[in-house]
Amino acid sequence: MRKISVLAAIWLIVSGLSVTVTPALAQDDFDLFDDIDEPEAKTKTAPKAKVAQPEVKKKEPVVPAKKEVKVIANEQTTKEEPIEPKEKVKVTQEEKSPKTEENEALPPEKTEAESEKGIFDNFFRDDDDRETWLESLINSGTSELFKKQSAKEVAAEKARIAKVLRNKRSNAANFDIAGIKLRMKPSEVEDILTKQGFRRLTQDFSIPNFIKWRGEELCRIHGIVGFERLKACAREIAVVNGFEYVSLERYNRQATRETLEIHYTSTFSDNLSHYIIYTSNVPISTSKASQNVYINNLKIYDFWRRIDMRYGQPDNASEVKWGLGGKKPYLQASTGKLELVDPLLRDLDISRMLNEDSRLSNVPYYSF
């Protein structure tokens, strides 16, 4: 017990000395050690809690204008040329009129100088803000385009259009006589004219001469003798090989005394109509009596009136002809007669027959 009491007394003495000997350090004394770097080997202490501080907007430093430095070879001096910022005008406008929701919705207002300029001013602008030759050319073109025409210019334009319409030529390939057009087959012609009251008077068949002559020679080689027999034999060969075709047809309508004559190409051109002739058989008296002259004039006037209503004014007034000219189809009229012709189709048919003739001429007649 005595030892315990002695130890307790010593402990109290030691604790009392520690309190009196170690004085409390002020805050300034701790600041002296802030500049001393702690070694990395020391234990890490718990991080201090961050205190939220109000955000302070910093003013952006004013950036001076960039300077372009040009170095000249073999010289020590340099030239500094200041370059003005490109968006200088935009910055001043934003400073003068800050953006708001209403300002963003509305488009920027144009100044008087911008409204007076042309449409394409903003697309062609030099660095020195000078007008280029291309800009002036475009502006002059747009001004001519949107310029209001005077009454004199409008009248001149109408006269030009009327002249073009007068000089416009007709395409006779689209014309027809009593419903018959060029390049129609005999079966089509028959169906159309029969419905209109025409009756077929004659129908002629033909064989190309080179086919007929070669057929006769072939029949003669095989022992056929006599003119009629040779002709019949050559025709039979042409029919079997499909060379016989309808070359001419005549139709008539007795009630109106009208006649149609249609010529066709050979089978080498599909047997199509290439020449149509219309004839009116209305009698015209040769008497000089007033009554007959009056009746004749009525008939002639009615004929040309119907021609004008159906085909319009002729392209060639002196020849009374409609068409594009050259080898193209044309229509020609005279009193009581019409001719619708396709020269190109006829020439095409002839050239095809010549090609066929040259092909058949390669038959070997000799063996040496």
LINTA-V678785 format. One record per pair of residues at least 24 apart in sequence whose ideal C-beta (glycine too) atoms are under 6 Angstrom apart, sorted by sequence separation. I is the first residue (numbers start at 1). J is the second residue. D is the distance in whole Angstrom. If there is no record, write none. Layout:
# LINTA-V678785
i/j/d
I/J/D
I/J/D
This chain:
# LINTA-V678785
i/j/d
257/281/4
242/267/6
257/282/6
245/271/5
307/333/6
211/238/5
207/238/4
211/243/5
300/335/6
207/243/6
207/244/5
205/244/6
206/247/4
204/247/5
204/248/4
203/249/5
202/250/5
201/250/4
200/251/5
201/252/5
198/251/4
199/252/6
198/253/5
197/253/5
280/336/4
193/251/5
208/266/6
279/337/6
186/246/5
278/338/4
277/339/6
276/340/4
275/341/5
274/342/5
274/345/4
274/346/5
189/262/6
269/348/6
269/349/4
266/349/6
265/349/4
268/352/4
268/353/5
183/272/4
184/273/5
182/273/6
180/276/6
177/276/5
177/278/5
170/315/6
208/353/5
169/315/5
182/329/6
210/357/5
172/322/5
172/323/4
170/322/4
169/324/5
173/329/4
175/331/5
172/329/4
172/330/5
172/331/5
182/342/5
177/338/6
177/340/6
